[in-house]
Amino acid sequence: MGFPTSGSMGSGVTGTPISRRQMRFLVAVVAVLTFGTVLTALNVYELHNLTREHWIKDHVNGEAVAEARGMSHYSRPVAWVRGSNKGSGYLTHVTNVFKRLGYDLADDGDDWDVLWSHNYPFKELKQMMTHLKPDQRVNHFPGSGFITNKVNLAVSALPYVPKAFRMPAEKPQLLEFAKENPNIMFVQKSNNHRGIKIEKLDALNLGVEGSFVQEFVHNPLLIDGYKFDIGVYTIITSVQPLRVYIFEGDILYRFCPEKYHPFDPNIPDKYVVGDDYLPTWKVPSLKEYYKDFGFGMKRSFDAWLRAQDKDPEVVWDSVRDAIRNVFYGKEADLIQATSHYPRPSNFFEMMRFDFVIDDQLKVHLMEANMSPNLSSAHFKENRLLYEQVLYNLFSLVGVGRYLHSSSLASQSPDEYEMQVAAKDVVVFPDHCATNCQGGTSACNRVECQLCLPCLSKEQLADLSRAYLEHQQRGACRRVVPQPINPDHAHTAANMSNLTPENTLMTEWFRGQCLSDKIFCS
């Protein structure tokens, strides 16, 4: 059998004719090859679609995630770091920490998981803030200005805040107070907190709107002759019920560049901490601890204070109490402001509370700063402090967990339960089993409200968040609810002034403390 000849159907180049049987065989082979090629293409296309769907599905509720990020972003969460003049570097450490935690950075606000806004976002982004997705997080709480507004805090009459009077509305009260306390000195301040100078009362402009006149702390604690303030990084994770933490990994110390004595009110560098402050590592008595032995600012200060036969815990107990009082005092305002948004769980906030310590170790709260300075451009040694604050903050609020998905949402209920389940949250097992049987009727009793059958879905979710915060807190320590003395954990705390929500949360921590002492503080 030869090859068919050319020039006619069924003929080859040699001129030998091909049989019908051979023709049918060749047609069948071509058909099989064609079908195989088409099938392979379809399989490749289907595999492409399956791969694509793998990255854009959120399996918690079976809902598809918006595809606005583009294919290159499906495997990583997105942070939107928002602020004016970002090129100046004041947000460098924020972006660095987000990148190290596996985030992509958004160029705009189209699609993101975490918004870090240097400015208060609830006016400029009002529409966006009222339509947040369940797993989006924002670094401010609505109403946080009730705390960080310097005038509001100064005239709040809260414990630890030096006496202050709003101008010009409270001018008569100021004059009466000055008359009764002729030796007290005063400073006049405003929200921008610039140009502070001690003046005699008759030299102050008591008609300036938006300002306040405040008692001056005249006997500050000095180290090597320098006055200083301390900045305590404070984190709010919930407002109803309140949960507040402070970062105890370190504290920011800032010293006035000139020695306090001989005192001269005409030289503000003696008593006002400015941008060009004296850092810890240039204060002789602290330099040895900080530079030679590698301690942080807080532990260097604590060691120095103990060397003066003074107990640093006196200071830190007062600092925690001062912060606690501020949040309880402003709680109603925070709840009211947050009530205008669908989910309070979308928000968290980090502030810096600034204190002055006097020579009797009494602490005085001077202000609370929204979006505190986190730039180490002036003092490069502060880089570590700022990045540790951010890392611990993100871990505490669940933003800095190890992420292997396209968003902050758990990929399944099983994944979430792996982190925290109902068995981890429930407390008082002996009491619940003995005294709280009987269904709904038992839940009407106050002592049964933390038993599992009596917890609402919302309460169980909030207690789960509190449990995870505790597991993820790193160097952060709780100040609200107040830590519990493990030796007295069986005794109910004095909660007569707490809201029902805060009472329940405090009791929950007491119940956890009874089982595991790490929950006591």
C-alpha positions as CSV (number, residue, x, y, z in Angstrom):
1,M,0.0,0.0,0.0
2,G,1.6,3.3,-1.2
3,F,1.0,6.9,-0.6
4,P,-1.8,8.7,-2.6
5,T,-1.0,10.9,-5.5
6,S,-1.5,14.7,-5.4
7,G,-4.0,16.5,-7.5
8,S,-7.1,14.5,-6.6
9,M,-9.1,13.7,-3.5
10,G,-7.7,10.7,-1.7
11,S,-4.4,10.7,-3.6
12,G,-0.8,11.2,-2.3
13,V,2.5,12.4,-3.7
14,T,3.5,9.0,-5.1
15,G,0.3,8.6,-7.1
16,T,-0.9,5.5,-5.1
17,P,-4.7,5.7,-4.3
18,I,-5.9,5.5,-0.6
19,S,-8.8,3.2,0.3
20,R,-12.1,4.2,1.9
21,R,-11.2,2.3,5.0
22,Q,-8.0,4.3,5.4
23,M,-9.9,7.5,4.9
24,R,-12.5,6.7,7.6
25,F,-9.6,5.9,10.0
26,L,-7.8,9.2,9.3
27,V,-11.1,11.2,9.8
28,A,-11.7,9.4,13.2
29,V,-8.1,10.2,14.3
30,V,-8.5,13.9,13.4
31,A,-11.9,14.0,15.3
32,V,-10.4,12.5,18.4
33,L,-7.4,14.9,18.4
34,T,-9.8,17.9,17.9
35,F,-12.0,16.8,20.7
36,G,-9.0,16.3,23.0
37,T,-7.7,19.8,22.2
38,V,-11.1,21.4,23.0
39,L,-11.5,19.4,26.2
40,T,-8.0,20.4,27.4
41,A,-8.8,24.1,26.7
42,L,-12.1,23.8,28.6
43,N,-10.3,22.2,31.6
44,V,-7.6,25.0,31.6
45,Y,-10.4,27.6,31.5
46,E,-12.3,25.9,34.3
47,L,-9.2,25.5,36.4
48,H,-8.5,29.2,35.9
49,N,-12.0,30.1,37.2
50,L,-11.7,27.8,40.2
51,T,-8.4,29.3,41.1
52,R,-9.8,32.8,40.8
53,E,-12.9,31.9,42.9
54,H,-10.7,30.5,45.6
55,W,-9.3,34.0,46.2
56,I,-12.5,36.0,46.0
57,K,-14.8,33.8,48.2
58,D,-15.4,34.6,51.9
59,H,-16.7,31.3,53.3
60,V,-18.0,32.7,56.6
61,N,-21.3,33.6,55.3
62,G,-20.9,32.3,51.7
63,E,-20.7,35.8,50.3
64,A,-18.4,36.8,47.5
65,V,-15.9,39.5,48.4
66,A,-15.9,42.5,46.1
67,E,-13.4,42.1,43.2
68,A,-12.3,45.7,43.1
69,R,-8.8,45.0,44.2
70,G,-7.6,43.2,41.1
71,M,-6.2,39.7,40.9
72,S,-2.8,40.6,42.4
73,H,-4.5,41.5,45.8
74,Y,-6.7,38.5,46.4
75,S,-4.3,36.7,48.7
76,R,-3.5,39.7,51.0
77,P,-5.5,42.1,53.2
78,V,-5.3,45.8,52.4
79,A,-4.5,48.8,54.6
80,W,-5.4,52.3,53.7
81,V,-3.1,54.7,55.4
82,R,-4.6,58.1,55.1
83,G,-3.2,61.5,55.9
84,S,-2.1,64.8,54.3
85,N,1.6,65.3,53.2
86,K,2.4,61.7,53.8
87,G,5.8,62.3,52.0
88,S,7.1,64.0,55.2
89,G,7.5,60.6,56.8
90,Y,5.2,60.9,59.9
91,L,3.4,57.8,58.8
92,T,6.5,55.8,57.8
93,H,6.3,53.5,60.9
94,V,2.6,52.8,60.4
95,T,3.2,51.7,56.8
96,N,6.3,49.7,57.8
97,V,4.4,47.7,60.4
98,F,1.4,47.0,58.1
99,K,3.8,45.7,55.4
100,R,5.6,43.4,57.9
101,L,2.2,42.0,58.9
102,G,1.5,41.0,55.3
103,Y,-0.7,43.9,54.2
104,D,-0.9,45.6,50.8
105,L,-1.3,49.3,50.9
106,A,-4.2,50.9,49.1
107,D,-3.7,54.0,47.0
108,D,-7.2,55.2,47.7
109,G,-10.3,54.3,49.6
110,D,-12.0,52.0,47.1
111,D,-11.5,48.7,49.0
112,W,-9.6,48.1,52.2
113,D,-9.6,46.0,55.4
114,V,-8.0,48.5,57.8
115,L,-8.2,52.3,57.6
116,W,-5.5,54.2,59.5
117,S,-6.5,57.8,59.3
118,H,-4.3,60.4,60.9
119,N,-7.2,62.8,60.8
120,Y,-10.6,62.2,62.4
121,P,-12.5,60.5,59.5
122,F,-16.2,60.8,60.6
123,K,-16.8,64.1,58.8
124,E,-14.8,63.8,55.6
125,L,-15.7,60.1,55.1
126,K,-19.2,60.2,56.7
127,Q,-20.9,58.2,54.0
128,M,-18.2,55.5,54.0
129,M,-18.1,55.3,57.8
130,T,-21.9,54.5,58.0
131,H,-21.6,51.7,55.4
132,L,-18.6,49.7,56.7
133,K,-18.5,46.0,56.1
134,P,-18.5,43.7,59.2
135,D,-14.8,43.0,59.0
136,Q,-13.4,46.4,58.2
137,R,-11.6,48.2,61.0
138,V,-11.0,51.9,61.6
139,N,-8.5,53.4,64.0
140,H,-10.8,56.0,65.6
141,F,-14.0,55.8,67.6
142,P,-16.8,58.3,66.9
143,G,-16.8,60.9,69.7
144,S,-13.2,60.3,70.8
145,G,-12.8,64.1,70.7
146,F,-14.7,64.3,73.9
147,I,-11.5,63.0,75.5
148,T,-8.8,64.4,73.1
149,N,-10.2,67.9,72.9
150,K,-7.9,69.8,75.3
151,V,-10.6,72.3,76.5
152,N,-13.2,69.6,77.2
153,L,-10.7,67.5,79.2
154,A,-9.2,70.4,81.1
155,V,-12.6,71.7,82.4
156,S,-14.1,68.2,83.0
157,A,-13.4,68.4,86.8
158,L,-12.2,64.8,86.6
159,P,-9.7,63.4,89.1
160,Y,-6.0,64.0,88.4
161,V,-6.8,66.9,86.0
162,P,-5.5,70.2,87.3
163,K,-8.2,72.8,88.0
164,A,-9.2,74.7,84.8
165,F,-11.7,77.3,83.7
166,R,-13.2,77.8,80.3
167,M,-12.8,81.3,78.9
168,P,-14.6,83.6,78.9
169,A,-17.6,81.8,80.2
170,E,-16.0,80.8,83.6
171,K,-14.0,84.0,84.2
172,P,-15.9,84.9,87.4
173,Q,-15.2,81.4,88.9
174,L,-11.5,81.7,87.9
175,L,-11.2,85.1,89.6
176,E,-12.8,83.7,92.8
177,F,-10.5,80.7,92.8
178,A,-7.4,82.9,92.3
179,K,-8.5,85.1,95.2
180,E,-8.8,82.1,97.5
181,N,-5.5,80.6,96.3
182,P,-3.1,83.6,95.9
183,N,0.0,81.5,95.5
184,I,-1.2,79.5,92.6
185,M,0.3,80.2,89.1
186,F,-1.7,79.7,85.9
187,V,-1.2,79.0,82.2
188,Q,-3.6,79.8,79.4
189,K,-4.0,77.2,76.7
190,S,-6.1,76.4,73.6
191,N,-6.7,73.3,71.5
192,N,-3.6,73.9,69.4
193,H,-1.6,74.0,72.7
194,R,1.1,76.3,71.3
195,G,2.7,79.4,72.9
196,I,2.2,78.3,76.5
197,K,3.6,80.7,79.1
198,I,3.1,81.3,82.8
199,E,1.6,84.7,83.4
200,K,0.1,86.6,86.3
201,L,-3.6,86.5,86.1
202,D,-4.0,90.1,85.3
203,A,-1.7,89.6,82.3
204,L,-3.8,86.9,80.7
205,N,-6.4,87.6,78.0
206,L,-9.5,86.2,79.7
207,G,-11.7,87.0,76.8
208,V,-10.2,84.6,74.2
209,E,-12.9,82.2,73.0
210,G,-12.0,78.5,72.9
211,S,-9.2,78.9,75.5
212,F,-8.9,77.8,79.1
213,V,-6.9,78.9,82.1
214,Q,-5.4,76.1,84.2
215,E,-3.6,75.8,87.4
216,F,0.2,75.3,87.0
217,V,1.9,72.3,88.7
218,H,4.6,74.3,90.4
219,N,6.4,71.5,92.2
220,P,7.3,68.9,89.4
221,L,9.5,65.9,90.1
222,L,12.9,66.7,88.7
223,I,15.6,64.3,87.4
224,D,19.0,66.0,87.3
225,G,17.2,69.3,87.6
226,Y,15.0,68.7,84.5
227,K,11.2,68.8,84.5
228,F,9.6,66.1,82.3
229,D,6.3,64.6,81.2
230,I,5.4,61.0,80.4
231,G,3.3,59.8,77.5
232,V,1.2,56.6,78.1
233,Y,-0.1,54.9,74.9
234,T,-3.7,54.0,75.6
235,I,-5.9,51.7,73.5
236,I,-9.8,51.5,73.4
237,T,-11.3,48.4,71.9
238,S,-14.9,48.8,73.0
239,V,-17.1,51.5,74.4
240,Q,-20.2,49.5,75.4
241,P,-19.1,47.8,77.5
242,L,-15.8,49.7,78.0
243,R,-12.5,47.9,77.4
244,V,-9.4,50.0,77.7
245,Y,-5.7,48.9,77.7
246,I,-2.4,50.7,78.1
247,F,0.9,49.7,76.4
248,E,3.3,48.8,79.2
249,G,6.2,47.8,77.0
250,D,7.5,51.3,77.4
251,I,6.5,54.9,78.1
252,L,7.6,58.0,76.3
253,Y,9.6,60.4,78.5
254,R,10.3,64.0,77.3
255,F,12.4,66.4,79.3
256,C,12.5,70.2,79.2
257,P,15.8,71.3,77.5
258,E,16.7,73.7,80.4
259,K,16.9,73.0,84.1
260,Y,13.9,74.1,86.1
261,H,15.8,76.0,88.8
262,P,16.4,78.9,89.1
263,F,12.8,79.2,87.9
264,D,12.0,81.9,85.4
265,P,8.5,82.1,83.9
266,N,9.9,84.1,81.0
267,I,11.9,81.0,79.8
268,P,9.4,78.4,78.7
269,D,12.1,75.8,78.0
270,K,12.4,75.4,81.7
271,Y,8.8,74.2,82.1
272,V,7.2,73.5,78.7
273,V,8.1,70.3,76.7
274,G,8.4,71.2,73.0
275,D,9.4,69.4,69.8
276,D,13.1,69.9,70.7
277,Y,12.8,68.2,74.1
278,L,15.7,66.5,75.9
279,P,15.5,62.7,75.4
280,T,16.0,60.1,78.1
281,W,19.5,59.1,76.8
282,K,20.8,62.6,77.4
283,V,19.7,62.8,81.0
284,P,22.8,61.8,83.1
285,S,21.1,59.7,85.8
286,L,19.1,57.7,83.2
287,K,21.7,57.4,80.5
288,E,23.5,54.5,82.4
289,Y,20.3,52.4,82.6
290,Y,19.2,53.3,79.0
291,K,22.5,53.3,77.0
292,D,24.8,51.1,79.0
293,F,22.5,48.4,80.2
294,G,19.8,48.5,77.5
295,F,16.7,49.2,79.6
296,G,13.7,51.0,78.1
297,M,12.6,54.5,79.3
298,K,10.0,53.2,81.8
299,R,12.3,50.7,83.4
300,S,15.2,53.2,83.5
301,F,12.9,55.6,85.4
302,D,11.6,52.9,87.7
303,A,15.2,52.0,88.6
304,W,16.1,55.6,89.2
305,L,13.1,56.1,91.4
306,R,13.8,53.1,93.5
307,A,17.4,54.4,94.0
308,Q,15.7,57.4,95.6
309,D,13.9,55.1,98.0
310,K,10.6,55.7,96.2
311,D,8.1,53.2,94.9
312,P,7.3,53.5,91.1
313,E,4.1,51.5,91.5
314,V,2.7,54.6,93.4
315,V,3.0,56.4,90.1
316,W,1.7,53.6,87.8
317,D,-1.3,52.9,90.0
318,S,-2.3,56.5,89.8
319,V,-1.7,56.6,86.0
320,R,-4.0,53.7,85.5
321,D,-6.6,55.1,87.8
322,A,-6.5,58.5,86.0
323,I,-7.1,56.9,82.6
324,R,-9.9,54.7,84.1
325,N,-11.6,57.8,85.5
326,V,-11.5,59.6,82.1
327,F,-13.2,56.8,80.2
328,Y,-15.8,56.3,82.9
329,G,-16.4,60.0,82.9
330,K,-16.8,60.3,79.1
331,E,-18.5,56.9,78.6
332,A,-22.0,58.3,78.0
333,D,-20.6,60.7,75.3
334,L,-18.8,57.9,73.6
335,I,-21.8,55.6,73.6
336,Q,-24.0,58.4,72.2
337,A,-21.6,59.2,69.4
338,T,-21.0,55.5,68.4
339,S,-24.8,54.8,68.4
340,H,-25.1,56.5,65.0
341,Y,-23.0,53.7,63.3
342,P,-24.2,50.2,62.6
343,R,-21.4,48.3,64.3
344,P,-19.2,49.7,67.1
345,S,-17.0,46.6,66.6
346,N,-15.6,48.3,63.4
347,F,-13.7,50.8,65.5
348,F,-10.6,50.9,67.8
349,E,-8.4,53.8,68.9
350,M,-4.9,54.5,70.2
351,M,-4.3,57.8,72.2
352,R,-1.4,59.1,74.1
353,F,-2.2,60.4,77.6
354,D,0.4,62.9,78.9
355,F,1.1,63.3,82.6
356,V,3.3,65.4,84.9
357,I,4.5,63.9,88.2
358,D,5.1,66.2,91.1
359,D,7.7,65.8,93.9
360,Q,5.1,64.0,96.1
361,L,4.7,61.4,93.3
362,K,1.2,62.7,92.6
363,V,0.3,62.4,88.9
364,H,-1.4,65.2,86.9
365,L,-3.2,64.5,83.6
366,M,-2.4,67.3,81.2
367,E,-3.9,66.1,77.9
368,A,-4.9,63.1,75.7
369,N,-3.6,63.2,72.1
370,M,-5.6,61.8,69.2
371,S,-3.2,60.4,66.5
372,P,-0.1,61.1,68.6
373,N,3.2,61.8,66.9
374,L,4.8,58.5,65.7
375,S,7.6,60.0,63.7
376,S,11.2,59.3,64.6
377,A,12.6,61.8,62.2
378,H,13.8,64.0,65.1
379,F,14.9,61.2,67.5
380,K,15.8,58.1,65.6
381,E,16.0,56.1,68.8
382,N,12.2,56.4,69.2
383,R,11.7,54.1,66.2
384,L,11.6,51.0,68.3
385,L,9.1,52.4,70.7
386,Y,6.7,53.5,68.0
387,E,6.9,50.3,66.0
388,Q,6.4,48.2,69.2
389,V,3.4,50.3,70.1
390,L,1.8,49.7,66.7
391,Y,2.7,46.0,66.6
392,N,1.1,45.4,70.0
393,L,-1.9,47.6,69.1
394,F,-2.6,45.7,65.9
395,S,-2.2,42.3,67.7
396,L,-4.6,43.4,70.5
397,V,-7.4,44.4,68.2
398,G,-7.0,41.4,65.9
399,V,-5.6,43.4,62.9
400,G,-2.0,42.0,63.3
401,R,-2.8,38.3,63.4
402,Y,-1.0,36.0,61.0
403,L,-3.0,36.4,57.8
404,H,-3.2,33.9,54.9
405,S,-6.4,35.1,53.3
406,S,-7.7,38.0,51.4
407,S,-9.5,39.8,54.3
408,L,-9.7,39.9,58.1
409,A,-12.7,37.6,58.1
410,S,-12.3,34.0,59.3
411,Q,-12.6,31.6,56.3
412,S,-15.1,29.3,58.2
413,P,-16.9,29.0,61.5
414,D,-14.4,26.2,62.3
415,E,-11.5,28.6,61.9
416,Y,-13.1,31.1,64.3
417,E,-13.9,28.4,66.9
418,M,-10.3,27.2,66.7
419,Q,-9.4,30.6,68.2
420,V,-12.3,31.0,70.6
421,A,-15.3,28.8,71.3
422,A,-18.2,29.0,73.7
423,K,-16.4,26.7,76.1
424,D,-13.6,29.4,76.4
425,V,-16.0,32.2,77.2
426,V,-18.4,30.7,79.7
427,V,-17.6,31.3,83.4
428,F,-18.8,30.2,86.9
429,P,-19.5,26.5,86.1
430,D,-20.4,25.5,89.6
431,H,-22.8,28.3,90.1
432,C,-24.5,28.0,86.7
433,A,-25.0,24.2,87.1
434,T,-26.3,24.5,90.6
435,N,-28.3,27.7,90.7
436,C,-29.2,28.6,87.1
437,Q,-31.2,25.7,85.7
438,G,-34.7,26.3,84.5
439,G,-34.4,28.2,81.2
440,T,-35.7,31.7,80.8
441,S,-36.9,32.1,84.3
442,A,-33.4,31.5,85.7
443,C,-32.1,34.2,83.3
444,N,-34.2,36.8,85.0
445,R,-31.8,36.5,88.0
446,V,-28.8,38.8,87.8
447,E,-26.4,36.1,89.1
448,C,-27.3,33.8,86.1
449,Q,-26.8,36.3,83.2
450,L,-23.3,35.1,82.4
451,C,-24.4,31.4,82.1
452,L,-24.4,30.2,78.4
453,P,-28.3,29.7,78.1
454,C,-28.8,33.4,79.2
455,L,-26.2,35.0,76.9
456,S,-27.6,36.7,73.8
457,K,-25.8,36.3,70.4
458,E,-24.4,39.8,70.7
459,Q,-23.1,39.3,74.3
460,L,-21.5,36.0,73.3
461,A,-19.8,37.8,70.3
462,D,-18.5,40.6,72.6
463,L,-17.2,38.2,75.2
464,S,-15.4,36.3,72.4
465,R,-13.7,39.5,71.3
466,A,-12.7,40.2,74.9
467,Y,-11.2,36.7,75.2
468,L,-9.2,37.2,72.0
469,E,-8.0,40.6,73.1
470,H,-6.7,39.0,76.2
471,Q,-4.9,36.2,74.2
472,Q,-3.4,38.8,71.8
473,R,-2.6,41.6,74.2
474,G,1.2,41.2,74.1
475,A,2.7,44.0,76.2
476,C,-0.7,45.7,76.7
477,R,-2.4,45.5,80.0
478,R,-6.1,46.1,80.8
479,V,-7.2,49.2,82.8
480,V,-10.9,48.9,82.1
481,P,-12.4,46.7,83.5
482,Q,-10.2,47.2,86.5
483,P,-7.7,44.4,87.1
484,I,-8.7,42.0,89.9
485,N,-6.7,41.0,92.9
486,P,-6.4,37.2,92.5
487,D,-6.4,36.8,96.3
488,H,-9.8,38.4,96.5
489,A,-11.3,37.1,93.2
490,H,-14.1,35.4,95.0
491,T,-15.3,38.8,96.4
492,A,-17.4,40.8,94.0
493,A,-15.9,44.2,93.2
494,N,-17.6,47.5,94.1
495,M,-19.6,48.0,90.9
496,S,-22.3,50.4,92.2
497,N,-21.3,53.1,89.8
498,L,-21.0,50.9,86.7
499,T,-23.5,50.5,83.9
500,P,-25.2,47.1,83.5
501,E,-22.9,46.4,80.5
502,N,-19.8,47.3,82.4
503,T,-20.9,45.3,85.5
504,L,-21.4,42.2,83.3
505,M,-18.0,42.6,81.7
506,T,-16.3,43.1,85.0
507,E,-18.0,40.0,86.4
508,W,-16.9,38.0,83.4
509,F,-13.3,38.9,84.0
510,R,-13.7,38.0,87.6
511,G,-15.1,34.6,86.6
512,Q,-12.2,34.0,84.2
513,C,-9.8,35.1,87.0
514,L,-11.2,32.4,89.2
515,S,-10.2,29.8,86.6
516,D,-6.9,31.3,85.4
517,K,-5.0,34.1,87.2
518,I,-3.6,35.5,84.0
519,F,-7.1,37.0,83.4
520,C,-6.9,38.9,86.7
521,S,-4.9,41.7,85.2
